[in-house]
C-alpha cells in the first residue's frame, strides 16, 4: 500500500504550481501594445535594439522543454500516463504544461522503459546540443546584457514577467523529476546546469517499485 507521504507531497507541488500560475497571470504588469509583433521579431531573429539577456531568456524557453524531455526520457512512454504529450505541449505553454503530468502520475505505477525514438532524447548527441545551446545562450546573455534592462523588463512587461515564473516552474519540474527517477534532487538546485550535469554524469535508471 502506498504511504501517505507521496500524496501529501503531490498536494504541496500542486499548490505551488497553482500559486505560480495565479501570480504569473494575475499580478503581471500590462501587456505591451506591440507584444505580438515583438514576439514575432524575436522568433524570426530580428533582434535589433533588444537586450541580450532578454533574447537569451526567450530562446532558452524553447530549450527547457527538450531538456526536461531528455531528463524524463525513462518516463516519456510510461503507462498508464506517458509524459511525452506534456513535453510537446510545453513547447507552446512552457514548463507550466509539464507540471500537471507529474502531479497526475502515481509514484507506485510501473514504468515502461524508453523506446526509440523517445530514448534518442537522452542520447549523447541531443544532450551535447542542449548543453552547447544552454551554456552559449546563458553566457552571451549574462555578459552582453545592459545592467538592469532584463530586470526592468520583467517588472514592466507582462510577457517577460510570465517568462520569469515559467523559469520557476521549470526549476520545480527538474526537482520533481530528480525525485521521481530516484536521483539526488540536490543537483536540480542548480538551475539549468543541474539537469545537464545529471544527464552527463548521473544517468542512473529510475527506481522502480515492485508491482503489487
Secondary structure by P-SEA (a helix, b strand, c coil): cccaaaaaaaaaaaaaaaaaaaaacccccccccaaaaaaaaaaacccccccaaaaaaaaaaaaaaaaaaaaaccccccccccaaaaaaaaacccaaaaaaaaaacccccccccccccccccccaaaaaaaaaaaaaaaaaaaaacccaaaaaaaaccaaaaaaaaaaaaaaaaaaaaaaaacccccccccaaaaaaaaaccccccccccccc
